[in-house]
Amino acid sequence: MSENILLPFPAPEPEGDTWQAAVARFPGWVDDDDVPYRPKIAVAVSADSGLVGSSDVSVPTTPGADLVQEAIDSLAEIMGQRPAKIEIDDPELLDALTALTKGEGIVVECRKNLPLLAEPMEEMAREIVKDESFVAANRIPGVTIDHLRAFAEAAGAFHEAAPWRLLDSSDIIEVGAPRPAPNVRYACILNAYGEQGLGLAEGRSLLDMGDADEEEGAARLATESLWSVTFCDPWEVPIAEHDLWLDEGLPTDPTGRIPAAVQYGPKRRIRRASPKMLAFFEGLFLALARSTEDQLDSGEWEMIVETSQGRLELSLSLPDVLAPPPPRDDELPPFNPLRSGSAMDAIRDLLNARNFESEEEMRAFLDSEIVGRKIPDPKIEGPSDEARELAIEAMDTPGRRGTALARRALKLDPDSPFAHLALALRSRDLETAIDRYRTAADVAERALGPEYFNDEVGSFWLISETRPYMEAVKGLADSLWLDDQRLEAVEHYAQLLRLNPNDNQGIRDRLAPALIAMGKDEAAETLLGEYAKDITAAHHFNHALVTFRRKGKGKTAEKRLRAALEANSYVPDLLFGELDLPEELPDGFTLGSMEEAIFYFLEAAEAWQETPGALDWLADAITTD
């Protein structure tokens, strides 16, 4: 604590003035380069004059005694005298202030309530928060601390259950009953862009809208309303609401975010939930937290939950699980190498049924019997065939319906490599993905049998039966790499290339930068040499980088870098951060395109960034050109 300045002022009269002083959270946020924070401030008030002194606002770690001294010194300067008594509400400050005023005839006491401070603190809060966009939840008529605690506890159960691992924002939930208001008929799980919680609206089309429709969505809110029931950062809720959460110790998520229900509607009006609506959201949180995968896969289910307003009987459904949504007019069926394998099998069977004496005879047969002919649907002769087709359909089906199809396939045939792969492709976290891909790879390997791995090395992927195994191993390797299990990932990538040197899966574009990132430059250069005729940007940039790493800025490295820049001019802009990645990855690319550069950047950015001098070398090459 600093030296006090009370001594120069007159000593208090025996029945002199009483001052009350306390430390409080400042009713506003300070936004610095890191995370916004609520500063602390101390205020002192004179009982006789009502005059107020204060400290500067300060970071939360500033000792309270220092701030109170600042406030008392400030008031002493205003009053021109010392108090006879100082009252505080924090026992931990008592000893420090007693020592500060020792010998000055000032009594320091601790009491629970300091009524003199209420008005100046409220006035400061009113002035600072007058521009808040919506009212605090605890200021809504009828809403009590018990309502908010029950709502917060249900939100906590929802967050712990993490239903976004089972449902995504495309899975529209219909609330059959009860509906306390007309604008909560449909709901969706939110888990993107920092939001976690629920969105609710009267029509599902408002929830179906993606980011591309942001402007249209804002326009529709001129006539429609949308409930956002999510976890918010503390600075996103009103100050009074944040104070309540802190003072009452109400539950937050693990990062300290506060659950809040906010309705955005016509004429830019923002409303908060009534007790009845809070109880509905509480019940919906609890119901979704307790819903099982079997219930979700059934498409409709009921839940009974207890809320702060009593028992709630919820009737819920997933309309898209019960019946697939109609395809969009501009929607093309997705390409699936596993499905295309069945068509190739049919063609191969037709060709194998005949003996051709010449290539011309075979071509004539193809023209007359194959071209333009509808390939027959795959035969379904038992549970394994049915499981295969369900699983392939699941891979092409978004949302919970796809997961339900995959789980149905697995029940039909627990050893179906297609079903295990379909589930693996729908994993929401790395741990689950690694476990599922490993299982899919093991099941697919057993289904093939050892003869394939003895007799067909080099021909994998061309034989359609091997594709579930190849896709499972690729997914496993990708997941292991992301999980920083790099050595095992590289071993799987190398295995895929050994089995299929033709590399239909594009493994070399992942393996080469992976080897570079691990410091295995010689292995990377050997790999690139095996595909010397490759003309993609990935090959050229990887070849230039590994040459620079092994030989420095020589003629060979410069030549290969020039070839890379000619192959794709967008890559440097991504590596230098001059272009931003799109929120959604492109479906494919053409040579030399921005899309090709994006895919390369995602695979190889680390290799370039971790190579000393590589980016400077690249920058010099661009400047020289």
C-alpha positions in Angstrom: 0.0 0.0 0.0 1.2 3.5 -0.7 1.7 6.2 1.9 -1.6 7.7 3.0 -2.5 11.3 2.5 -5.0 11.6 5.4 -2.5 13.2 7.9 -2.5 16.7 6.3 -6.3 17.1 6.8 -7.9 18.2 10.1 -8.6 15.5 12.7 -12.2 14.4 12.9 -14.6 15.8 15.5 -15.5 13.4 18.3 -18.9 12.9 16.6 -17.5 13.4 13.2 -18.4 12.1 9.7 -18.8 8.4 8.9 -17.5 7.1 5.5 -18.5 3.9 3.9 -16.1 2.2 1.5 -16.1 -1.0 -0.6 -14.6 -2.7 -3.6 -17.0 -3.7 -6.4 -16.9 -5.1 -9.8 -17.0 -2.3 -12.3 -20.3 -2.4 -14.3 -18.6 -2.7 -17.6 -16.0 -4.6 -19.6 -12.5 -3.7 -20.6 -11.5 -5.2 -24.0 -7.8 -5.7 -24.4 -5.7 -7.7 -26.8 -6.5 -10.9 -24.9 -9.8 -11.5 -23.3 -12.3 -8.9 -22.0 -12.4 -8.6 -18.2 -14.4 -6.9 -15.5 -12.2 -4.4 -13.7 -12.4 -3.6 -10.0 -13.2 -0.2 -8.5 -13.5 1.1 -4.9 -16.0 3.8 -3.9 -16.1 5.8 -0.6 -19.2 7.9 0.4 -19.6 10.5 3.2 -22.7 10.1 5.4 -22.8 13.8 6.1 -22.4 15.3 2.6 -23.1 12.4 0.3 -20.0 13.2 -1.6 -18.3 10.3 -3.4 -14.6 9.4 -3.9 -13.4 6.6 -6.0 -10.3 4.7 -7.1 -9.2 4.2 -10.7 -10.6 1.1 -12.4 -8.0 -1.6 -12.1 -7.3 -5.2 -13.1 -9.0 -7.9 -11.0 -5.8 -8.9 -9.3 -5.2 -5.5 -7.7 -5.3 -5.8 -3.9 -8.6 -4.5 -2.5 -6.9 -2.6 0.3 -5.0 -0.5 -2.3 -8.2 0.3 -4.1 -10.0 1.3 -0.9 -7.2 3.5 0.2 -7.4 5.2 -3.2 -11.1 5.9 -2.8 -10.6 7.2 0.8 -7.8 9.4 -0.3 -9.9 10.7 -3.2 -12.8 11.6 -0.8 -10.4 13.2 1.7 -9.2 15.5 -1.1 -12.8 16.4 -2.0 -13.9 16.9 1.6 -10.8 18.5 2.9 -11.0 16.5 6.2 -10.8 13.1 7.7 -13.7 10.9 8.8 -14.3 9.8 12.4 -15.2 6.3 11.2 -14.7 4.2 8.2 -17.1 1.3 7.6 -16.3 -1.5 5.2 -18.0 -4.8 4.3 -15.0 -7.1 3.8 -13.3 -8.5 7.0 -10.1 -9.1 5.0 -9.6 -5.4 4.6 -10.0 -4.6 8.4 -6.4 -5.1 9.5 -5.0 -3.2 6.5 -7.2 -0.1 7.1 -6.7 -0.2 10.8 -3.0 -0.1 10.3 -3.4 2.7 7.8 -5.3 4.9 10.1 -3.5 4.1 13.3 -2.9 7.2 15.4 -5.3 9.3 13.4 -8.3 8.9 15.7 -10.3 7.1 13.0 -12.3 4.0 13.9 -12.5 1.2 11.3 -15.5 -1.2 11.6 -16.8 -4.0 9.5 -20.6 -4.3 8.8 -22.7 -6.4 6.4 -24.6 -3.7 4.6 -23.3 -0.4 3.4 -26.5 1.5 2.3 -24.6 4.7 1.5 -22.9 3.0 -1.5 -26.1 1.7 -3.1 -27.2 4.8 -4.9 -23.8 5.9 -6.4 -23.1 2.3 -7.5 -26.5 2.0 -9.1 -26.1 5.4 -10.8 -22.8 4.3 -12.2 -24.3 1.1 -13.5 -27.2 2.9 -15.1 -25.0 5.2 -16.9 -22.6 2.5 -18.2 -25.2 -0.1 -19.2 -27.8 2.1 -20.7 -26.8 1.0 -24.2 -27.2 -2.7 -23.6 -29.1 -4.4 -26.4 -31.4 -6.4 -24.1 -32.6 -6.7 -20.6 -31.1 -9.1 -18.0 -33.0 -12.3 -17.5 -33.4 -11.6 -13.8 -35.2 -8.4 -14.6 -38.1 -10.2 -16.3 -41.3 -10.1 -14.2 -41.8 -13.4 -12.4 -38.4 -14.9 -13.1 -36.8 -15.9 -9.9 -33.3 -17.2 -8.9 -34.8 -20.7 -8.6 -36.1 -20.5 -12.3 -32.6 -19.4 -13.5 -30.8 -22.0 -11.4 -32.9 -24.8 -12.8 -32.5 -23.5 -16.3 -28.7 -23.3 -15.8 -28.5 -26.8 -14.4 -30.4 -28.2 -17.3 -28.1 -26.3 -19.7 -25.2 -27.8 -17.9 -26.6 -31.3 -18.3 -27.1 -30.6 -22.0 -23.5 -29.4 -22.4 -22.1 -32.4 -20.6 -24.2 -34.8 -22.7 -22.9 -33.0 -25.8 -25.8 -34.0 -28.1 -23.9 -32.4 -31.0 -21.9 -35.6 -31.2 -25.2 -37.3 -32.3 -27.0 -34.5 -34.1 -25.8 -31.5 -36.1 -27.5 -28.3 -37.2 -29.0 -30.0 -40.2 -31.0 -32.3 -38.0 -34.3 -30.5 -37.5 -36.2 -31.5 -34.4 -40.0 -31.1 -34.4 -41.5 -30.4 -31.0 -45.0 -32.1 -31.1 -45.9 -31.1 -27.6 -46.0 -29.1 -25.5 -45.4 -25.8 -27.3 -45.7 -22.8 -24.9 -45.5 -20.4 -27.9 -46.1 -20.8 -31.7 -42.5 -19.9 -32.5 -40.8 -23.0 -31.0 -42.2 -25.7 -33.2 -38.8 -26.7 -34.7 -35.4 -26.8 -33.0 -31.9 -27.6 -34.1 -28.6 -28.3 -32.3 -26.0 -25.5 -32.5 -22.3 -26.2 -32.3 -20.4 -23.9 -34.6 -18.9 -20.5 -34.7 -18.6 -20.4 -30.9 -22.3 -21.2 -30.3 -23.4 -24.3 -28.4 -27.1 -24.8 -27.6 -30.4 -24.6 -29.5 -32.0 -22.6 -32.2 -35.9 -22.6 -32.3 -38.4 -21.2 -34.8 -41.9 -21.6 -36.0 -40.8 -22.8 -39.5 -38.0 -25.1 -40.2 -36.8 -23.1 -43.2 -35.4 -20.4 -41.0 -33.3 -23.1 -39.2 -32.3 -24.7 -42.5 -30.7 -21.5 -43.8 -26.9 -21.7 -44.1 -24.3 -18.9 -43.9 -24.8 -18.2 -47.6 -28.3 -17.0 -46.7 -27.3 -14.7 -43.8 -28.7 -11.6 -45.5 -32.0 -13.3 -46.3 -32.1 -14.6 -42.7 -31.7 -11.1 -41.4 -34.4 -9.9 -43.7 -36.8 -12.6 -42.6 -36.4 -11.6 -39.0 -38.4 -8.5 -39.9 -41.5 -10.7 -39.9 -40.4 -13.9 -38.1 -38.8 -14.7 -34.8 -35.9 -16.9 -33.8 -35.0 -18.2 -30.3 -31.3 -18.6 -29.5 -30.8 -20.6 -26.4 -27.0 -20.9 -26.2 -24.0 -20.5 -24.0 -22.7 -16.9 -24.2 -19.4 -15.4 -23.2 -19.9 -13.4 -20.0 -19.5 -10.0 -21.8 -22.4 -11.0 -24.2 -25.0 -10.9 -21.5 -26.2 -7.8 -19.5 -24.0 -6.8 -16.6 -26.8 -7.5 -14.0 -27.1 -11.0 -15.4 -23.4 -11.6 -15.2 -23.4 -10.2 -11.6 -26.2 -12.6 -10.6 -24.3 -15.6 -12.0 -21.2 -14.7 -10.1 -23.0 -13.7 -6.8 -25.3 -16.8 -6.8 -22.7 -19.3 -8.1 -25.0 -20.4 -10.9 -23.7 -23.1 -13.3 -21.8 -22.2 -16.4 -20.1 -24.4 -19.0 -16.4 -25.5 -18.3 -15.1 -22.3 -19.9 -17.3 -19.9 -17.8 -19.9 -19.2 -20.5 -23.4 -18.4 -19.3 -26.6 -20.1 -20.7 -29.0 -17.4 -22.0 -32.3 -17.6 -23.9 -32.8 -14.6 -26.3 -35.6 -14.1 -28.9 -34.8 -12.1 -32.0 -37.9 -11.0 -33.8 -39.8 -8.4 -35.9 -38.7 -4.8 -35.8 -35.4 -5.7 -34.3 -37.1 -6.5 -31.0 -35.2 -8.7 -28.6 -37.1 -10.5 -25.8 -36.1 -12.6 -22.9 -37.8 -15.7 -21.6 -40.8 -15.7 -19.2 -40.8 -18.3 -16.4 -42.9 -20.6 -18.6 -40.5 -20.3 -21.5 -37.5 -20.9 -19.3 -39.1 -24.0 -18.0 -39.8 -25.2 -21.5 -36.1 -24.6 -22.5 -35.1 -26.3 -19.3 -37.2 -29.4 -20.2 -36.0 -29.5 -23.8 -32.3 -29.3 -22.6 -33.0 -32.2 -20.2 -34.9 -34.3 -22.8 -32.1 -34.0 -25.4 -29.4 -34.7 -22.9 -31.1 -37.9 -21.9 -32.2 -39.0 -25.4 -30.5 -42.3 -26.6 -29.2 -43.1 -30.0 -31.9 -45.7 -30.4 -34.5 -43.1 -29.8 -32.9 -40.7 -32.3 -32.7 -43.5 -34.9 -36.4 -44.3 -34.4 -37.2 -40.8 -35.6 -39.8 -40.1 -32.8 -39.8 -40.4 -29.1 -41.3 -39.0 -25.9 -39.6 -37.8 -22.7 -41.0 -36.8 -19.3 -38.9 -34.4 -17.3 -39.3 -32.4 -14.1 -38.8 -28.6 -14.4 -39.1 -25.6 -12.2 -42.7 -25.2 -13.4 -43.5 -28.9 -12.8 -43.6 -32.0 -15.0 -43.2 -31.6 -18.7 -44.2 -34.3 -21.2 -42.3 -33.7 -24.5 -43.1 -35.3 -27.8 -40.1 -35.0 -30.2 -39.3 -36.2 -33.7 -36.7 -36.0 -36.4 -38.8 -35.6 -39.6 -35.8 -36.3 -41.9 -35.2 -39.6 -40.2 -38.8 -40.6 -40.6 -38.8 -39.7 -44.2 -35.9 -38.4 -46.3 -36.2 -34.8 -47.5 -36.8 -34.4 -51.3 -33.6 -33.7 -53.2 -33.0 -30.2 -54.4 -33.5 -29.5 -58.1 -29.8 -28.6 -58.5 -28.5 -31.4 -56.4 -26.4 -34.1 -58.2 -26.0 -37.5 -56.6 -22.6 -37.7 -54.8 -19.7 -39.7 -56.3 -19.0 -42.7 -54.1 -16.1 -45.0 -55.1 -17.7 -47.8 -53.1 -20.9 -47.5 -55.1 -19.1 -47.1 -58.4 -17.4 -50.4 -57.6 -20.6 -52.3 -57.9 -21.2 -50.9 -61.4 -17.6 -51.8 -62.5 -18.2 -55.3 -61.2 -21.2 -55.7 -63.4 -19.2 -54.5 -66.5 -16.4 -56.8 -65.6 -18.8 -59.8 -65.3 -20.2 -59.0 -68.7 -16.7 -58.9 -70.3 -15.5 -62.0 -68.5 -18.5 -63.9 -69.9 -17.0 -63.7 -73.4 -13.7 -64.5 -75.1 -12.6 -61.8 -77.5 -10.2 -62.6 -80.3 -9.2 -59.0 -80.8 -9.3 -55.6 -79.2 -11.6 -54.4 -82.0 -14.1 -57.2 -81.2 -14.1 -56.1 -77.5 -14.6 -52.4 -78.4 -17.5 -53.4 -80.7 -19.0 -55.4 -77.9 -18.6 -52.4 -75.5 -20.3 -50.1 -78.0 -23.2 -52.4 -78.6 -23.8 -54.0 -75.2 -22.3 -51.6 -72.6 -22.4 -48.0 -73.8 -25.9 -46.5 -73.0 -26.9 -49.6 -71.1 -28.3 -49.3 -67.6 -26.2 -51.3 -65.2 -28.3 -53.6 -63.2 -28.8 -52.9 -59.6 -26.6 -54.9 -57.3 -28.0 -58.2 -56.1 -29.3 -58.4 -52.6 -29.3 -62.0 -51.5 -29.0 -61.7 -47.8 -28.3 -59.5 -44.8 -24.7 -58.8 -45.8 -25.8 -57.4 -49.2 -28.6 -55.4 -47.6 -26.1 -54.0 -45.1 -23.7 -53.0 -47.8 -26.4 -51.1 -49.7 -27.7 -49.4 -46.5 -24.1 -48.4 -45.6 -23.3 -47.0 -49.0 -26.6 -45.0 -48.8 -25.6 -43.8 -45.3 -22.3 -42.4 -46.6 -24.2 -40.2 -49.1 -26.9 -39.1 -46.6 -26.4 -36.1 -44.3 -27.6 -35.7 -40.8 -28.9 -38.2 -38.3 -30.7 -40.1 -41.1 -27.3 -41.2 -42.4 -26.1 -42.4 -39.0 -29.4 -44.3 -38.5 -28.9 -46.0 -41.8 -25.3 -47.0 -40.9 -26.4 -48.3 -37.5 -29.2 -50.3 -39.2 -26.6 -51.8 -41.6 -24.4 -52.8 -38.6 -27.3 -54.6 -36.9 -28.0 -56.5 -40.1 -24.3 -57.5 -40.5 -22.0 -56.8 -37.5 -19.0 -57.8 -39.7 -19.9 -55.6 -42.7 -16.8 -53.5 -43.6 -19.1 -51.1 -45.4 -21.2 -50.5 -42.2 -18.2 -50.0 -40.0 -16.7 -47.6 -42.6 -20.0 -45.7 -42.8 -20.0 -45.1 -39.1 -16.3 -44.1 -39.0 -16.9 -41.5 -41.7 -19.5 -39.9 -39.4 -17.3 -39.6 -36.4 -17.4 -36.3 -34.6 -14.1 -36.5 -32.7 -10.6 -37.9 -33.3 -10.8 -40.5 -30.5 -14.0 -42.0 -31.9 -12.7 -41.7 -35.5 -9.5 -43.6 -34.8 -11.4 -46.4 -33.0 -14.0 -46.7 -35.7 -11.6 -46.6 -38.6 -9.3 -49.1 -37.0 -12.3 -51.5 -36.5 -13.4 -50.9 -40.1 -9.9 -51.7 -41.4 -9.6 -54.8 -39.3 -13.1 -56.1 -40.4 -12.3 -55.3 -44.1 -8.9 -57.0 -43.9 -10.6 -60.2 -42.5 -13.3 -60.0 -45.2 -10.6 -59.9 -47.9 -8.5 -62.7 -46.5 -4.8 -63.2 -46.7 -4.8 -64.2 -50.3 -5.5 -60.7 -51.4 -2.5 -59.3 -49.5 -0.4 -62.1 -51.0 -1.6 -62.1 -54.6 -3.0 -58.7 -55.4 -0.3 -56.3 -54.1 -0.1 -53.5 -56.6 -3.7 -54.0 -57.8 -5.6 -52.8 -54.8 -8.4 -50.3 -55.5 -8.7 -51.6 -59.1 -10.4 -54.6 -57.4 -13.6 -53.1 -56.0 -13.7 -55.5 -53.0 -10.5 -53.9 -51.6 -12.0 -50.4 -51.5 -13.6 -50.5 -48.0 -10.2 -51.6 -46.7 -8.3 -48.8 -48.6 -10.8 -46.1 -47.5 -10.7 -47.3 -43.8 -6.9 -47.3 -43.7 -6.8 -43.8 -45.3 -9.3 -42.5 -42.7 -7.3 -44.1 -39.9 -4.1 -42.6 -41.2 -5.6 -39.1 -41.5 -7.1 -39.3 -38.0 -3.8 -40.5 -36.5 -1.9 -37.7 -38.1 -4.4 -35.1 -36.8 -4.1 -36.7 -33.4 -0.3 -36.3 -33.5 0.3 -40.1 -33.8 2.5 -39.4 -36.8 4.7 -42.4 -37.1 1.8 -44.8 -37.3 0.0 -42.5 -39.7 2.9 -42.5 -42.1 3.2 -46.3 -41.9 -0.4 -46.6 -43.0 0.1 -44.2 -45.9 3.1 -46.1 -47.0 1.1 -49.4 -46.9 -1.6 -47.9 -49.1 0.9 -46.9 -51.7 2.5 -50.3 -51.6 -0.8 -52.0 -52.2 -1.9 -49.5 -54.9 1.1 -47.6 -56.5 -1.4 -46.1 -59.0 -2.5 -44.0 -56.0 -6.2 -43.5 -56.8 -6.6 -42.0 -53.4 -4.0 -39.3 -53.7 -2.0 -40.6 -50.8 1.3 -39.3 -52.0 0.1 -35.7 -51.7 -0.4 -36.4 -48.0 2.6 -38.6 -47.4 5.3 -36.3 -49.0 4.6 -33.3 -46.8 4.2 -35.6 -43.8 7.6 -37.0 -44.3 9.1 -33.5 -44.7 7.4 -32.3 -41.5 8.9 -35.3 -39.7 12.4 -34.5 -41.1 12.5 -37.6 -43.3 13.7 -35.6 -46.4 15.4 -38.5 -48.1 12.3 -40.7 -47.9 10.2 -37.8 -49.2 12.5 -37.2 -52.2 12.5 -40.9 -53.0 8.7 -40.9 -52.9 8.4 -37.8 -55.2 10.9 -39.5 -57.6 8.6 -42.4 -58.0 5.9 -40.1 -59.3 8.2 -37.9 -61.4 5.6 -37.4 -64.1 3.1 -35.9 -61.7 2.0 -32.4 -62.9 0.0 -31.3 -59.9 0.9 -28.2 -57.7 1.4 -30.5 -54.7 4.1 -32.5 -56.5 6.0 -29.5 -57.8 5.9 -27.5 -54.5 6.8 -30.6 -52.4 9.7 -31.4 -54.8 10.9 -27.8 -54.6 10.7 -27.7 -50.8 12.5 -31.0 -50.2 15.3 -30.0 -52.6 15.7 -26.7 -50.7 15.9 -28.6 -47.5 18.5 -31.1 -48.7 20.6 -28.9 -51.0 19.8 -25.2 -50.3 19.2 -22.5 -52.9 20.9 -24.3 -55.8 19.9 -24.4 -59.4 17.9 -27.5 -59.0 15.8 -26.1 -56.2 15.3 -22.8 -58.1 14.2 -24.7 -61.2 11.7 -26.8 -59.3 10.3 -23.7 -57.5 9.8 -22.0 -60.8 7.9 -25.0 -62.0 5.8 -25.0 -58.9 4.9 -21.3 -59.3 3.9 -21.9 -62.9 1.8 -24.9 -61.8 -0.2 -22.8 -59.3 0.3 -19.1 -58.4 -2.2 -19.1 -55.5 -0.2 -21.2 -53.1 2.2 -18.4 -51.9 -0.7 -16.2 -51.0 -2.1 -18.8 -48.7 1.3 -19.6 -47.2 1.9 -15.9 -46.5 -1.6 -15.5 -45.0 -2.6 -13.0 -47.7 -5.7 -15.1 -48.6 -8.1 -16.6 -46.1 -9.4 -20.1 -46.3 -13.1 -20.5 -47.0 -15.4 -21.7 -44.2 -16.3 -24.7 -46.3 -13.8 -26.7 -48.3 -14.4 -27.1 -52.1 -15.6 -30.4 -53.4 -12.7 -30.7 -55.9 -10.3 -28.7 -58.0 -8.8 -28.2 -61.4 -5.1 -27.8 -62.0 -3.8 -24.3 -61.3 -7.0 -23.2 -59.4 -7.4 -21.6 -56.1 -9.2 -24.8 -55.0 -6.1 -26.8 -55.7 -4.0 -24.4 -53.7 -6.3 -24.7 -50.7 -6.0 -28.5 -50.7 -2.2 -28.2 -51.0 -2.0 -25.6 -48.2 -4.0 -27.8 -45.8 -1.6 -30.7 -46.4 1.7 -28.9 -46.6 1.6 -25.6 -44.6 3.3 -27.1 -41.6 6.2 -28.5 -43.8 6.8 -25.0 -45.2 6.4 -23.1 -42.0 8.7 -25.4 -40.1 11.5 -25.3 -42.7 14.0 -22.5 -41.7 14.3 -20.0 -44.5 11.8 -21.7 -46.8 9.2 -18.9 -46.8 11.9 -16.2 -47.3 13.2 -18.2 -50.2 9.7 -18.4 -51.7 9.2 -14.6 -51.2 12.5 -13.8 -52.9 11.5 -16.0 -55.9 8.2 -14.2 -56.2 9.9 -10.8 -56.0 12.5 -11.8 -58.6 9.9 -13.0 -61.0 
